[in-house]
Amino acid sequence: MDASDLIKTLQSPCKERAVHIWLYADLKAYRLDPTPRRRSELRARFDRIFRRRTGFATLDRLLKRLHANKAELLMVLDHPEIPLHTNGSESDIRCQVTKRAVSGGTRTDTGRDCRDAFLGLAKTCRKLGIAFWDYLGARIGVAGALAIPPLSHLVRSRTQPAGAG
C-alpha cells in the first residue's frame, strides 16, 4: 500500500486530502527540476503536515503512520528518477493474480516456479521491447531465430549511464 492508498482510506472530506494532492504535485515538479533548496523545503513541509495533530483519532493515526514512513515516501528527493507511485509494480503482477483467480493456482511448487519464471521473462521482454517468442526461440536454438542476448545483459546495458562499462 503506498501513501496515496493510505490517504484514500479516509472517507471523510477534509483539507488533508487537498494537502496530499498539492504535496504530490510538488514532488512531481521536484522530479523535473531537483535542487537542494527545494529538497530541504519539501522535507520541512512534510514534517509540518504529518507531525500535525488534528484531534480526530483516525486522521491522527494516518498522519503518524505516514510520517513514520517519511524516508520511503520522500525517497524521490534523493533519487528523482524513481516513480512516485507503485502502478508499474502492481501492473507486473496483475496477470499472475488473474491467472491464479481463474485457475485456482498451481498444483505443485514446481508448477508455480515455472509459471513465475515465464511470467517474469515475458514481462521483462515486454519492457525491453523484445517479442517473448523471439526471445524463447533464441534461448532454445530454433533455426532462423533472431540472435537475442540474455536478458540480464540487456537489462544491465539499459541501466548503465552512456559511456560506462
C-alpha positions, 0 to 999 in steps of 0.5 A, spaced: 500 500 500 503 506 498 501 513 501 496 515 496 492 508 498 493 510 505 490 517 504 484 514 500 482 510 506 479 516 509 472 517 507 471 523 510 472 530 506 477 534 509 483 539 507 488 533 508 486 530 502 487 537 498 494 537 502 496 530 499 494 532 492 498 539 492 504 535 496 504 530 490 504 535 485 510 538 488 514 532 488 512 531 481 515 538 479 521 536 484 522 530 479 523 535 473 527 540 476 531 537 483 535 542 487 537 542 494 533 548 496 527 545 494 529 538 497 530 541 504 523 545 503 519 539 501 522 535 507 520 541 512 513 541 509 512 534 510 514 534 517 509 540 518 503 536 515 504 529 518 507 531 525 500 535 525 495 533 530 488 534 528 484 531 534 480 526 530 483 519 532 483 516 525 486 522 521 491 522 527 493 515 526 494 516 518 498 522 519 503 518 524 503 512 520 505 516 514 510 520 517 513 514 520 514 512 513 517 519 511 524 516 508 520 511 503 515 516 501 520 522 500 525 517 497 524 521 490 528 527 493 534 523 493 533 519 487 528 523 482 528 518 477 524 513 481 516 513 480 512 516 485 507 511 485 507 503 485 502 502 478 508 499 474 509 494 480 502 492 481 501 492 473 507 486 473 503 482 477 496 483 475 496 477 470 499 472 475 493 474 480 488 473 474 491 467 472 491 464 479 483 467 480 481 463 474 485 457 475 485 456 482 493 456 482 498 451 481 498 444 483 505 443 485 511 448 487 514 446 481 508 448 477 508 455 480 516 456 479 515 455 472 509 459 471 513 465 475 519 464 471 515 465 464 511 470 467 517 474 469 521 473 462 515 475 458 514 481 462 521 483 462 521 482 454 515 486 454 519 492 457 525 491 453 521 491 447 523 484 445 517 479 442 517 473 448 517 468 442 523 471 439 526 471 445 524 463 447 526 461 440 533 464 441 534 461 448 532 454 445 536 454 438 530 454 433 533 455 426 532 462 423 531 465 430 533 472 431 540 472 435 537 475 442 542 476 448 540 474 455 536 478 458 540 480 464 545 483 459 540 487 456 537 489 462 544 491 465 546 495 458 539 499 459 541 501 466 548 503 465 549 511 464 552 512 456 559 511 456 560 506 462 562 499 462 
